[in-house]
Amino acid sequence: MLSPAEEHRFIPRTKLTNKSSGYRRLSAWYSQVALVCRSRKGLTAQKENFRRLLRTVETLSDLGPEMTAERDFTQTAHTMLSALMHATGAREGALFVFIEKPSMLTSVAAQGFALIPEPSVIPLLPRHVHALSSTQGSVLLAQSSYDTFLSSNGNVAPELFKCVAPLKVAGKLVGAIALGRRDADSLYDEDGLQALDLLCHYVALAVQNHALTQTLAQRVSENLRLMASLHGFYDNALEAFAAAIDVKHVNIHGHSLRVGRYAAAIGDAMGMDMNEVAALRSAGYLHDIGKVAVDKRLFGKPTTLDAEEFQEMADHTTVGHQIVTGVQFPWPRIPEIVRWHHERADGTGYPDGLLNEDVPMQVRIIGLADTFDAMTSQRPYREPISLGATLNEIVRITPQKFDPNAVQGLLVQIRRDSVGSNRTPFLEDRSAGNLAPTDIDSLAAILQHKTSNGRLYLT
C-alpha cells in the first residue's frame, strides 16, 4: 500500500466534466501507482487494489452522462446507487434524500436487501443531523455508533447498514448513502471508502438538483438562493460598475442603481419570474455604461445641449453596446438593452429608431425606469419634477412612447407604496408625498381607457 504522503502526492486534480482528458490523467496516475506497487511486497493484493481503483475511474466516467441525462430521478437514483455499490463491492445499499422540515432521511432507491420498506424513512434528531453534517467522509457503523448518526424511530432498522456516507453540498446535508453487506460479507476497507467519498461528491450534486424540483415554493426559494450564490460575483461587480458609471457628476449619483431597482420592481409587478427580474436589475445597473466615454462637462451643462453635444451624449448607447457585447453574462439580453434603452414605441428614439413591436419587453421596461428616474431627479438645468406630474406626463405619452403594461407595473408599485403594502418601498429615498391611492387609480383608469381606444364594456 502507498504511504499517506505518497497517496497525497498522487491524488488526481481532474474534474468529471472532461471525461476523456480526466481519464487520461487518472490513467497516468494509476500507471505511477503500478510502478510503486511492483517495488513492494504483496503484489497480488496491490493488483486487486489497482483493479478496484480502475473500477472507480470507470464509475466516474459513467456517472457524468447518467446524472445529467433528462430522465425521471428515480431511474437516475438507481443508476447512481448501482455505480456506488459496484465501486465499493457492496451488495446492499440505499440512497436517501434529506428533508429538512421535519428532519428525516427518506429513500429514493434501494438494492440488494431481502426486505426493506419503500420508501424507507429515518427521522433525525438535531444531534443526528449535526453528526452527519459535520463528519468528513464515509463512516463505518458499529453497535456503538448507530445512535450517533441514525435514529431507530423510522420504518427501517439502522442495523441493516454497515457504512453511511453523508451527501453534502457546500457543507449542507442533502442526503446519505447507506451500504449494507459486501460480497462474501467482507469488511469495507480504506480503498473502498475512499472511492465512495470521491463518488459521493457528484451524487450529492444530483440529489441537490432533484431537491430543487420537488415543489414550486421550494423550487422558487432554492433557485433564489442558488442564483444569489452563482451570481454573487455579478451582483457585486455590477453594483460597482453602476457606481462608477454615475461618478461623472453629483446630479446623477445613484441613477443606475435606482434604474436597476425600479426596472426589477416593475417586472415583478408584471408577473415576471425571478430570473427575469434579476436580469432587469443587472441590465439597469449597466444600461448607461457607455457614458464612461462621454465628456464630463456635458453632465454639468446648465443649458440645452447643442446638436453636436446631443449626438455625443446619444452615442453612449452604441458605445455601451460595444463594451458589453461579447461578455458572457447569465442574461443574454443585456447588450440589446444597453443599445436600445432610448428607443421609443413610435420610432422617435435612438440609435436605431425602432418601433415598439421591434423592441423586447425588457428593453421597454428599462427605458421606462430610466425616464422615470431622470424626471424625478435633479438636473443641472432643472429641479426634480414631482411624482404626480411625472406620472401624469408618462401616462399622457403612453402608448405613443412607452409600453402600457410596463406603465401599469410602475403604477402598481407606486400604489403599493401609497398604501404601505410594499415590504421594500419602491421609491425608498423618495416619498409618494400627497399622491393618494385614488389618484393612482385614476391614472390607471385613464391609461386603460387610452389603450382600449375608448371602448366601453358592459358587465
Secondary structure as UniProt FT lines:
FT   HELIX           4..9
FT   TURN            16..17
FT   HELIX           19..38
FT   HELIX           43..68
FT   HELIX           73..88
FT   STRAND          93..99
FT   TURN            100..103
FT   STRAND          104..111
FT   STRAND          121..123
FT   HELIX           126..134
FT   STRAND          139..140
FT   TURN            143..145
FT   HELIX           146..149
FT   HELIX           158..160
FT   STRAND          163..169
FT   TURN            170..171
FT   STRAND          172..179
FT   HELIX           183..185
FT   HELIX           190..211
FT   TURN            212..213
FT   HELIX           216..230
FT   HELIX           232..245
FT   HELIX           246..248
FT   HELIX           250..252
FT   TURN            253..254
FT   HELIX           255..269
FT   TURN            270..271
FT   HELIX           274..286
FT   TURN            287..288
FT   HELIX           289..293
FT   HELIX           296..300
FT   HELIX           307..314
FT   HELIX           316..324
FT   TURN            325..326
FT   TURN            332..333
FT   HELIX           334..340
FT   TURN            341..342
FT   HELIX           356..358
FT   HELIX           361..376
FT   TURN            380..381
FT   HELIX           387..396
FT   TURN            397..401
FT   HELIX           404..419
FT   TURN            428..429
FT   TURN            433..434
FT   HELIX           437..451
FT   TURN            452..454
//
